[in-house]
Amino acid sequence: QVQVVESGGGSVLPGGSLRLSCAASGTPFSIYVMGWHRQAPGKQRELVASITSGGSTNYADSVKGRSTISRDNAKNTMYLQMNSLKPEDTAVYYCNCNPNPSGGWPWYWGQGTQVTVSS
């Protein structure tokens, strides 16, 4: 069973920055893909960014150019550096991961961390 724990959320002013962290544990293997999703009140959960163990990244258009996703494969830890934050970035941010999607592994999710951007 893989455990996923997010940290780093908080409240910031518009234009500010935050760095989210996600740590996955419970598997001796390098996790193939890790990603960040977010869900704002009254809206569906959406993909923010994802990264594979090989370093391939994918970003939502809404955060492209303002956010950078990275990871430490040895620690199965992932980071999301978010800059120039906007009020519309306010949401609960969830980390998810899958050790091997093509091998039938399930997706594992964290409990989420709140990000609030407000003046």
Secondary structure, DSSP 8 states (H G I E B T S, - for coil): --EEEEE--EEE-TT--EEEEEEEES-SS--SEEEEEEE-TTS--EEEEEEETT--EEE-TTTTTTEEEEEEGGGTEEEEEE-S--GGG-EEEEEEEES-GGGT---EE---EEEEE--
